[in-house]
Structure formats: C-alpha cells, structure tokens
Amino acid sequence: MERKDELVAYRMKRAKETYNEIHLHIDNKLYHTAGSRLYYSCYYAVSALLLLNGFSPKTHLGIRRLFGDNFIKAGIISKEIGKCFNELYNLRQTGDYDDLKEITKEMIEELYEPANQLIDEIEKIIKFEQ
C-alpha cells in the first residue's frame, strides 16, 4: 500500500510541476510544446487517480476510457472537466502528429484554466480517498 501511495503522490507532483512549466512555453511561443505539456499535466493527475482506485491502464486510450467510465459517467467529476481532458488529448495529437496544423496561443489559453481545475479536483478526491 505504501508503494502505491508514493506513486500516486509522485504522479500528482509531476502533474503540478508540468502544469507550472507551461507558461515558459507560452512565453517563448512554443505552443505545440505547451499543448503537449498541458495534456501531460492532466494525464499525470488522471493516472494518479486511476492508480489509487486500482486501475493500471497501459495506453492513453485506456486512461481516457477508465477515467470516463469510472469518474465522469459516475458523476464524480463533472462532464466539463472530462471534456477538457479529451480536448487536451486531441490538442496533443494535433501538435504531435498532424502536419501543417498550428496550435495557437488562444487554443492553449482556452484550456489552461480548465486543466488546472481538473488537477485541483483530482487532488481533492485523492486527499479524500487516502
């Protein structure tokens, strides 16, 4: 149990650290990188929540499905926050794999605060469950 708690705490730490670095990418007009880091900040938080609840998905799709089925559909986390996670995933996919598609500052700024809300909400749930 202690090992799982350590890993959950580590992933939440990574979520916050990654989120806090995003402004550096925005300031340097590295919007593709900012989009990727924004997604990963939430990915780390979601993976911490899933791990705490006994899930060990191996893929991004698995994480999205388990999060949606067990926390969004169950009403534990709002649909708006769930939508944000999906939008961040799509943004990351665009930035990493879609040639000639630009990620703009506005796209990042639109998801910046909702991502923070997702991380905060997950942190509250984790603290309550531990």
Contacts in CASP RR format, 6 or more apart in sequence:
PFRMAT RR
TARGET T0000
AUTHOR 0000-0000-0000
METHOD contacts of the structure
MODEL  1
MERKDELVAYRMKRAKETYNEIHLHIDNKLYHTAGSRLYYSCYYAVSALL
LLNGFSPKTHLGIRRLFGDNFIKAGIISKEIGKCFNELYNLRQTGDYDDL
KEITKEMIEELYEPANQLIDEIEKIIKFEQ
4 51 0 8 1.000
4 52 0 8 1.000
5 130 0 8 1.000
7 48 0 8 1.000
7 51 0 8 1.000
8 48 0 8 1.000
8 51 0 8 1.000
8 52 0 8 1.000
8 126 0 8 1.000
8 130 0 8 1.000
9 48 0 8 1.000
11 44 0 8 1.000
11 45 0 8 1.000
11 47 0 8 1.000
11 48 0 8 1.000
11 51 0 8 1.000
12 44 0 8 1.000
12 45 0 8 1.000
12 48 0 8 1.000
12 122 0 8 1.000
12 123 0 8 1.000
12 126 0 8 1.000
14 44 0 8 1.000
15 41 0 8 1.000
15 42 0 8 1.000
15 43 0 8 1.000
15 44 0 8 1.000
15 45 0 8 1.000
15 48 0 8 1.000
15 119 0 8 1.000
15 122 0 8 1.000
16 41 0 8 1.000
16 119 0 8 1.000
18 37 0 8 1.000
18 40 0 8 1.000
18 41 0 8 1.000
18 44 0 8 1.000
19 37 0 8 1.000
19 38 0 8 1.000
19 41 0 8 1.000
19 115 0 8 1.000
19 116 0 8 1.000
19 119 0 8 1.000
21 37 0 8 1.000
22 34 0 8 1.000
22 35 0 8 1.000
22 37 0 8 1.000
22 38 0 8 1.000
22 41 0 8 1.000
22 108 0 8 1.000
22 112 0 8 1.000
25 31 0 8 1.000
25 33 0 8 1.000
25 34 0 8 1.000
25 35 0 8 1.000
25 37 0 8 1.000
26 34 0 8 1.000
26 105 0 8 1.000
26 108 0 8 1.000
26 109 0 8 1.000
29 105 0 8 1.000
31 102 0 8 1.000
31 103 0 8 1.000
31 104 0 8 1.000
31 105 0 8 1.000
31 107 0 8 1.000
31 108 0 8 1.000
32 95 0 8 1.000
32 96 0 8 1.000
32 103 0 8 1.000
34 103 0 8 1.000
34 108 0 8 1.000
35 88 0 8 1.000
35 91 0 8 1.000
35 92 0 8 1.000
35 95 0 8 1.000
35 103 0 8 1.000
35 107 0 8 1.000
35 108 0 8 1.000
35 111 0 8 1.000
36 92 0 8 1.000
36 95 0 8 1.000
36 96 0 8 1.000
38 88 0 8 1.000
38 91 0 8 1.000
38 92 0 8 1.000
38 108 0 8 1.000
38 111 0 8 1.000
38 112 0 8 1.000
38 115 0 8 1.000
39 88 0 8 1.000
39 89 0 8 1.000
39 91 0 8 1.000
39 92 0 8 1.000
40 92 0 8 1.000
41 115 0 8 1.000
41 119 0 8 1.000
42 84 0 8 1.000
42 85 0 8 1.000
42 88 0 8 1.000
42 115 0 8 1.000
42 118 0 8 1.000
42 119 0 8 1.000
43 60 0 8 1.000
43 63 0 8 1.000
45 118 0 8 1.000
45 119 0 8 1.000
45 122 0 8 1.000
45 123 0 8 1.000
46 63 0 8 1.000
46 67 0 8 1.000
46 85 0 8 1.000
46 118 0 8 1.000
46 122 0 8 1.000
47 57 0 8 1.000
47 63 0 8 1.000
48 122 0 8 1.000
48 126 0 8 1.000
49 67 0 8 1.000
49 71 0 8 1.000
49 122 0 8 1.000
49 125 0 8 1.000
49 126 0 8 1.000
50 56 0 8 1.000
50 57 0 8 1.000
50 63 0 8 1.000
50 66 0 8 1.000
50 67 0 8 1.000
50 70 0 8 1.000
52 126 0 8 1.000
52 129 0 8 1.000
52 130 0 8 1.000
53 70 0 8 1.000
53 129 0 8 1.000
55 66 0 8 1.000
55 70 0 8 1.000
57 63 0 8 1.000
57 65 0 8 1.000
57 66 0 8 1.000
60 89 0 8 1.000
64 85 0 8 1.000
64 86 0 8 1.000
64 89 0 8 1.000
67 77 0 8 1.000
67 82 0 8 1.000
67 85 0 8 1.000
68 82 0 8 1.000
70 76 0 8 1.000
71 77 0 8 1.000
72 78 0 8 1.000
72 79 0 8 1.000
72 81 0 8 1.000
72 82 0 8 1.000
76 125 0 8 1.000
77 118 0 8 1.000
77 121 0 8 1.000
77 122 0 8 1.000
77 125 0 8 1.000
78 121 0 8 1.000
80 114 0 8 1.000
81 114 0 8 1.000
81 117 0 8 1.000
81 118 0 8 1.000
81 121 0 8 1.000
82 118 0 8 1.000
84 111 0 8 1.000
84 114 0 8 1.000
84 115 0 8 1.000
84 117 0 8 1.000
84 118 0 8 1.000
85 118 0 8 1.000
87 111 0 8 1.000
88 111 0 8 1.000
88 115 0 8 1.000
91 103 0 8 1.000
91 107 0 8 1.000
91 111 0 8 1.000
94 101 0 8 1.000
94 103 0 8 1.000
95 101 0 8 1.000
95 103 0 8 1.000
END
